[in-house]
Amino acid sequence: MQARNAPVAPARTLRIGIVTLGCDKNTVDNEYLAGLLDEAGCELVTTRREGDAPLDAVVVTTCGFIGPAKEQSIEAIVQLAERKERTGDPRRLFVSGCLTQRYGEELMREIPGIDGMVGVGQFARLAEMILTADGREEAGTVELAAEPQVDIYRLMRRRPLENRPYAFLKISDGCNHGCTFCSIPLMKGKLRSVPPEIVLEEARGLLARGARELNLVAQDLSAWGVDRWPEWRLPRLLRELCRLEGDFWIRCLYVYPGQVTDELLEVMASEPKVLPYLDMPLQHLDPAVLRRMKRPFHERNTYELVERMRAAVPGLVLRSTMIVGFPGESVAEHRAMLKGIERLRFDRLGAFEYSPEEDTPAGRMQGQVAPRTRSRRWHAVMVAQAPIALEKNQARVGGVERVLIEGWHPEHAAWVGRGAGEAPEIDGKVYVHAERPLEVGQFVMARIERAEPYDLWARQAE
């Protein structure tokens, strides 16, 4: 991230819309951008109604991870560009993020109407473009770093774009792993850990603004600190976060299996603020496929690891993801994945169809699996997981759990929230009936009365 002074306020108040696509790390990046624009006096618009005045600018932060994500980003940009041409609303269109870092020049050529474009980590430069674009008529500006890098080396003000009782706390970005299927290092560059003092100060700010749950995110949480400080690792950071004042949860997302240490498990078991929830992306369960993927620590015995984790952390909720149809995946290797899912019985499981990515080793491999076969194998994984998910939720019926309330659901006539076992935006919900109105951000004890494969129904306990 480039070091720049605070952006200069424009002559008039600009109305800016911000569109976030892709992962929760993009959510954090857009909140950094929103903080800069807010400091400059801009009005940030998150919802629009018929008859609203035109926006001075819209920013789209894109995703370039896999084919469907790229298609979604391109479609959003094209729709806004066409609306801009047709109606003049928005007056300016800006694009940033992973897709632009990788395909920026091509996007600028193919989609007329883009007024400015940056890659990843260029928050200050993007804010400067937006604030100085008013009245400018020249062609769009493209500024892409030759070497992608997202480096947070100073405290940046974050401006939440949604009213919700949880926040994402990004502790690093980029990745040093060399997985053959993954294009993230091409778009984000090498691992850059956020200094612990900045992580802690940002966490204080999020809690002060009402966050009751901090979701730690990175490409690989367990690699935090490896690039910079021999004395700092994830377990120590978690303990320091737990010392912050207030009643709140901490949830760990994206921890690679090779770095699930005994120290990390001890922290999860002993610190009440750290939820017994771990998102550990395994990607496959067949050793030969994992070797072709060049997954870090692919030689580890997954079954022994999961057994050790569950023994060390009572009530552990384990989420993972699988990639189906990786090049060369045989019928036997796919069946090994399905058998492993039955054996490991993940609490939460997502799956992706393999997406061939340019400039990745897997994209050049022989034995690319046909799209129809990939789709059929994805469906088989979902069918295998559904009864496991239902069984896991049914085991919670009759128990009393702590639930974080996120809002009211008029269709269900119930308060909607999440327990320790539900991560925001990727897992199910807990619908809570209560005799008296509840508040967003309130923790309540709720007795689970009914279970579905992904959602639960509960009643506030006395």
N, C-alpha and C positions, 0 to 999 in steps of 0.2 A: 504494500500500500504506500502510495506516494505521500510524503510529508508536505502538507500545504496549510496555509492559514485558513481560518474560518471563511466561508464564502461571503462575498459582499452582497448585501441585500439589494434586490432590484428596486427600480424607481416606484413600482406599484406592486400590490399583493398578487402573486401568481397562484393560480389554482392548479394543483398537480395531482394526478392520479398515479397510483403505483400498483402494478400487477406483479404478483409473485407466482412463479411456476417452479416446479421441481421440489427439491428437498428442503428440509427445515433449516439447513445452513443458508439457503437463499432468503428464508424469512429473516434470519439475523442480519444478513447483509442489507436487506431493504430497510430494516429498522435503523441501521447505521446511516444509510442515505437519508431516511426520513428525519433523523436527528439533525443532519446538516441543513436540510431544506427548512426545517422548523426554526432553526436558529436564524435563518435568513428571512424569516417572516412569511414564508409560504403557507397557504392553506392546503392541507393534504386531504384529498377526497377519497374515501374508501367505498362509498355507495352513492349511486346516482338515481335521481328521480326524473320523470318526464317533465320537461320544461326547464331543467337546470341550465344555467349558463354554460357555454362551452369551456372545456378545460384548456388552460394554457399549454399544458404538456401532459403526456402519459409516458411512464417508464415501464418497460417490460423486462423483468429479470428472468432469463431463460434457463432451461435445462438441456444438456446435451448428452445425457448418460447413455440412453438406449434409444432405439428407433422410435417407439411410440412417444417418448418424452420429447424428442426432437420434432416430431410431427405436430405435437400439441403446441410447442413454442412457435413454430413457423406459422401455424394456423392463426394463433393469437395476433402475431405481428401483422400478417396479411389483412386480417379483419380490421384492425385499427388503422392500417395504412389506407385501406379502401374507404373507410368511414371518414378519415381525414380528408381524402381527396374529394369525396362526395359532399360532405357537410361542413368542412372546416373545423370539426370537433373530433379530436383535439387539434389545437393549432400546431403543435410540435409533437414528434414521436421519437423517443429515445429507447435504445435497446442495450442490455448489458448481460453479463453472466457467461456461463459455460459455452453455450452454443455460439455466442459471438466471439469468444476467445478462440474457438476452433475454426469457425466458418465465417468470420466477420466480413472479409472482403467480398466473398461470394454472396452473402445476404444483402450487402449494400448494393451489389450489382443487380440482383434478382428482384428486390422488393423496393420499388420507388416509394419515396415518402418518408424514409427514415432520416431524421435530422441529425442524429448523433449516436455514436456507438463506442462503447468501451468493453474491455474484457472483464476478467475477474479481479476483485480486490481494488478497483479504481474508484472508490466511492467519492473521494474529494473531487477528482477530475470530472466525474459524471455530474455532481452537483454544480460545479462551475459551468459546465456546458448548458445545463438547464437554465441557470440563472442569467446567463448572458445571451441566450438564444432569441429573446423577444425582439422582434424587429429585424432580425438578421435574415437575409434572403439567399445567402450562398448555399451551395450544395452541402450535403451532410458531411459531418466530421467523423472520421474513424481513428481511434487511438487504441491500439492493441499492444500490450507489452510483448516484447520479443520472447521473453521467458515468463510464462505465467507464474504468478506468486500471490498468495493471499497472506499478508503478514500484518497482524495487529500488534503494533509495538507501543501504542499509547492508548489511554482510555478514550473511548469514543462515546458520545452521548447517543443513547438509543431512544427512539420514539416509537412505542408500540402502535401498530396499525389496526389492531383489533382489541376489543375489550374482553379479555379472557383471564382466568386466574392461574394460568401457567405460562412459562416462558422457556425458550430454548437458549441454552448457554453454550456457545461455541468455544471450545477450549483449544482447538487446533484446526487447520485446514491443510489440504494437500496430502500426498501419500508417497511413502518410500517403497511400498510393496510393488512387485512386478507381476501381478496377476495377468495372465495372457489374454483374458477377455475384456479387461477394463481400460477405458479411455480416460479415467479421472486424472492420472498424472499428466496426460497431454493437455488437459484443460485447467487443472489447478496447480500443477507443479509439485515440487517436493514438500514434504511435511514441514510446517511452520507452527510450532507450539506458541500459544498465547502466554505471556509471562504470568506467573501465579498471582502477582499483586494486581494485575489488570483483571484477571478472572474473578478474584475475590471482590474487588471494588465494583465490577459490573454486576456481580451477584447481589451485592448490597443494594445497588440502585434498582434492580428488578424487584427485589423483595419490598423495598420502600414504596414502589408503585403498586403493590398489591399482589404480586405473584406468590402463589402458595405452593407451587411445584416448579422446580428447576430441572429441566431435562438436558443433561450433558450430551453434546453432540460433537462429532468429528468424523473424519473418514475412518479413523481407528482410535478410539479413546485410549486404549491400552498403550499406544505409542507416545502419548503425550509426555513431553519432557525429554525424550530420547535424543532429540536434535540439539538440546541446549543446556540442560542442567543435570549433572549426574546425581544430585541430591534430591531432585523432585521427580516423583512418579505419581500415577493416578491415586493409589491408596492414600498418600500423604495429602494430596489435593482434596480428596473427599473428606478427610478428617478436618482440614481447615475450613471447608465449606460448612461442615456440621457445627462448627463453633460460632457461626453467625447467629445473631439473635433472631428470634421469631419461631413460629410454628409453621414448618414447611416440609415438603418432601424433596428428595433428590432421586432422580431416576437416571440410570446409565444406559445409553443406547450405543450400539455399534462397538462392541468389544470383541476383538479377534480371539479365537480359542487358544492360540499359543501363548497369550499373555494373561490368561486367567490364573493368577498366582494365588498361593495360599494366603498371602497378605491381603490381596483384594477381597477374597472370600471372607476373611476374618473381619474386615471393615464392614462388609455388607451385613454380616451376622450380628455385629456388636453395636453398630451405630443406628439408633432408632430413626433418624431422618433419612437414611439411605434405604430405599425400598428394596425388598427382596425380588428384584426384577432385573433381568439381564437380556439384552438383545445381542445375540452372538451369531453373526452371519456365517453359516457353515458352507453354503452354496452347493455342496454335494456330499454324499456319504459313501461313495465308492473310491477306494484309494487310487486306482488308476486314473480316474477322471480328475481327482484332486491334483495328482502329479502333472497332468496335462494342463490344468489350470494354473499351475505354479502357485498354489495357495500357500501362504506362509504357514510353516509348521504342519504341513500336510501329513507328516509321518506320525503325528500324535494320534493316540487311540481315542476317538471321539466318545465311544461308549464308556470307557473308564473315566474320561474327563467329566462327562455329564453326571455319572454316578458320584464322583467326588464332589462336584458342585452341589448336588442336591443333599448330600450328607452334611456338608459344611454350612449351608444356609437354609434353615428351616423355612418351609413354605415358598421356596424359590419358584418364581414364574419365569419360564425360559421361552424366549422367542427366537426364531431363526428364519432364514430364507434359503430357498433352493433355486438353482438354475437348471432348467430342463432343456434337453436338446443341445447340449454342448457338443462341438464338433467331435465326431467319432464315438459319441455315446451309443453303446450297444443296447440291445434289449436286456441283456443280463445286467449291465451297469444301471440301467433305469430301474430294473426290479430290485437291485441292491438298495437304491434310494428308497423305494416304497417299503421294503422290509425294514430298513433302518428307521423310517418314520413310525412304523408300527411299534418298533422296539423302544425307541427313545421317548415317544409320546410327548411331543412338545406341547406346551400350553398354548402357544401361538405359533403359527407357521404361515409364511408367505412364499410365493413362488413366482418366478419370471421365466418366460420363454427366452432362450438365448437369442441375443440380437447381434449379428455380425457387425463389428465396428471397424471402420477404416483405420489403418495404421496400427492395428493391434495384432500380435502374433496369432491369436485364435481366429481372427478374420481371414488369415492366409492358410489356415490348416486344411488338410484334406479331410474328407468325410463330413462335410457340412450336412446337418440333419434337415430334412425337408420341413417347410413351415407346417404342413398338415400334421406331421408326426410330432413336432414340437408342441402344437396345440393339444393334440391327444394326450401327450404325456403330462402337460400342465393340468389338464382336467383330471387325470388319474391321481395326481398329487392332492388336488383339492378334495376329491372324493375320499382319499385315504385319511385326510386330516379332519374332515367334518365330524365324524362320530367321536374322534378323540377330543375335539374342542367341546362338543356337547357334553361328553362324559366329565371333562374337567370342570365345566361350569355347573353341571348337576351336583357335583360333589360339594359345591359351595352352598347349596340350598339348605336353609335352616341356620346357617352361620350368621354372625353379626360382623360386619366389616366397616371400616372407616372409608367414607366416600367424600370426594371433593366435588362440590356442587358447581356446575358450569352454566346453568341456565334453566329456563322453563321450556318444556316441550308441549305446545298446545294440543297437538294431535293425540298424544298419549295422556294428556292431562296429568303429567308427572314432572318432577324435577329431574333433570338429566345430569349425570355426573360420572365419575370414574373411581374405581378402587385402586389398590396397589397393583392389581394385575392387569390394568388397562392403560397402555400408553396413549397419549393424545394423538389423534388423527390417523392412527393405524390400527388400533384395537377397537373392541366394542365399547358399549356404554352400560351404565347402571341407571335404570329409571326408578326414581324414588318417590313413593307416595308419602305425603306428610300432612298432618292435621293443620299445621300452621305454615305460613309462607316461609321459605328459606331464602338465603342470600347467596349470590354468586361469590365464590371464594370461601364459602363456609364449609368446614369439615363437619359431617354428621355421621353418627353410627346408624347403620341400616341393616335390617335383617333380610337376607335374601329369601325370596318366596318362590321365584320361578326362574328357570334357566332356558335359554335358547343357545344355539351353537356359538353365537358371538355376543349377545346382549343378555343382561340380567334384569330382573324386576325385583324391587325391594320395597320395604316400608320402614320409615324412620323408627328406630328403636327408642323406647322410653329411657 
